[in-house]
Amino acid sequence: MSYSTQDIRNVALAGHPAAGKTTLFEALLHAGGAIQTAGTVERGGTVSDFDAIEKQRGHSIDVGIASTDHGGIHVNLIDTPGYPDFRGPALSALAAVETAAIIVDADSGVEYGTRRMMDYARARNLCRVLVINKIDHADADTARVLQDLRDTFGPECLPLNLPADGGKAVVDCFWSTTGDSDLGSVADWHQKIIDQVVEINETVMEHYLDLGEGGLSGEELHDAFEQCLREGHLVPVLFVSARTGVGVKELLDVAEKLFPNPAEANPPPFHKVGSNGAEPIEALPDPKRHVIADVFKIVNDPFVGKLGVFRVYQGTVKKDTQLFVDDGKKPFKVGHLFKLKGKDHIEIEVAMPGDIAAVAKVDDLHFDAVLHDSHDEDQIHLAPLEFPKPMFGLAVEAAHKGQEQKLSTALHKLAEEDPCFTVEHEAETNETVIRGLSDLHLRVNLDRLKEKHGVEVKSRPPRIAYRETVSGKAEGHHRHKKQTGGAGQFGEVFLRIEPLPRGGGFEFVDEVKGGTIPGQFMPAVEKGVRQVLHGGAVAGYPMQDVRVIVYDGKHHPVDSKEVAFVAAGKKAFLDAISKARPQVLEPIVDLEVNAPEQHMGDISGGLASKRARINGTDSTRGNEIIVRAQVPLSELEGYAAELKSVTAGRGRYSLDFSHYEPVPPQVQQKLIDAYKPRTEED
């Protein structure tokens, strides 16, 4: 089918693990006619979970993308991983859609993944829809789940349809005003929706009060509904059984009639950097304007090479179009343009504003790159997503000699594909360190190294991402003087340091008066200071939250050189740090543990032994508890196995980076002592 921007619906399926996102993705593709039969996760036959590791593990670890047609619309669907270990790809997908459909298990109700994805979607200003799945299960309690959603996310969560006949059917309560359901009278829920929709628009409210619902035009009601979605004044709730297909076609009907198209949703947050800083700009979904598109996913495909998946926000991308990447001066030619259907790439001729497409074999492409066809669009960027900080680390090396370069290339490709997976080279230990969101995240990427890239590695235990800072003010001074015959080296630096608030980063201030350090040498002083920032001063960890003020110095008209001021800046900074009560900081994480209620004592006791601060507990359905705590990351090594042991495999946890705070004195001394032998060897 040929379609326009107004016909497009972009929807990401997100939510808690095992809520049925992938099964619903299959059911929607089948209902729209994109596939003949719906595959199952158990048999490894789904469109989105085509990776061998996904089939082996039985859950998504990356996003799956496909599209289907229904009625008069073209729906681009993105299936996202539920496990918090793979949030990088899931959050990336939110940058490409107008609507986030949060899938909720009718057996389990509101879980931590439900809350987390609702929060992310709200922060991104997306229209949110809640889809209650598995309504035909024997343990499903749809009335309780709907009430939980309203209690958790607000009374604006209202059903557009309702389960009936024990979950074997759904009945509409948005357009219909009569009938019964498993959750009571259709008329009652219909009235609640109308009351919620009309109160957002004064004109619609006046017409409604004067003439009643029958006096409202379809256009008035539609526009008011769209405004409710955009402003979060209404969060529609829909009921389905993805496994049996109940409610799936009705979900597509609602998408056709009520979900926003790319021209109706909240505008994407683009900024253009100019002389006055970054200023917001509006990307208009007009096919005749200059192209603006954003790359939200990179795939390194063994057959087609690097594949950049992008969302078109403005203009039209055609085959043979010349596009620039970011602020690049040299354009590339779109030789082949694709739509994705899981692992398959379907060639197309044109991508309209609002559409999702892909282009292959362009080495300059990277995550969050902006594609455009005119230098008028240089310096344009989409507001960055806030990704969780990768805190777990493993030192890795090739298991077989001669594969070092192959390992480096493969790790670089994995890092391109996942914004929460990073690769670092630790100069102090000459180690390659990979970092991710959890031990599982890293282990899956090691499996991918072997499976996709044919590289086996040896790994060592995680290295915690400690940091260093100072807790007081101090002054430092160093004179670097070297005479080796002929011209020598000379540079002298006086500086002050002071702590910044936690998270303040680093500031370098030049307060030199009278040219005692000539301006051309100030970058060299800063370079010396930054060497210490990177390598640390007391325990070998990067330094943060410090301000350095260079206020005086001396130079020699002949002997002063950059290398002298690099050395003087470095040693003066180290001198000041030694007097400023240096501290080692450790990462503190927000931990959330879900487990059966009878294990509460074991969990609390175990956390207390890990220097944890328990912030609260909640009860959930099924006699489960949620324990929330803040814990030093260093204390959580082996916690997955420990939790599995004390809960007979029924406990699970998630964590997010919270902040840094000073380690206890005895821990700091151990870290300093461990660093001393290395510095003495150097």
Buried (B, 14 or more C-beta within 10 A) or exposed (E): EEBBBBBBBBBBBBBBBBBBBBBBBBBBBBBBEBBEEBBEBEEBBBBBBBBEBBBEBEBBBBBBBBBBBBEEBBBBBBBBBBBBBBBBBBBBBBBBBBBBBBBBBBBBBBBBBBBBBBEBBBEBBBBBBBBBBBBBBEEBBBEEBBBBBBEEBEEBBBBBBBBBEEBEBBBBBBEBBEBEBBBEBBBEBBBBBBEBBBBBBEEBBEBBEEEEEEEBEEEBBBBBBBBBBBEBBBBBBBBBBBBBBBBBBBBBBBBBBBBBBBBBBBBBBBBBEEEEEBEEBEBBBEBEBBBBBBBBBBBBBEEBEBBBBBBBBBBBBEBEBEBBBBBBEEBBEBEBBBBBBBEEBEEBEBBBBBBBBBBBBBEEBBBBBBBBBBEEBBBBBBBEBEBBBBBBBBBBEBEEEEBEEBBBEBBEBBBBBBBBBBBBEBEBEEBBBBBBBBBBBBBBBBBBBBBBBEBEBEBEEBBBBBBBBBEEBBBBBBBBBEEEEEEBBBBBBBBBBBBBEEEEEBEBEBEBEEEBBEEEBBBBBBBBBBBBBEBBBBBBBBBBBBBBBBBBBBBBEEBBBBBBBBBBBBBBBBBBBBBBEBBBBBBBBBBBBBBBEEBBEBBBEBBEEBBBEBEEBEEBBEEBBBBBBBBBBBBBBEBBEBBEEBBEEEBBBBBBBBEBEBBEEEBBEBBBEEBEEEBEEE
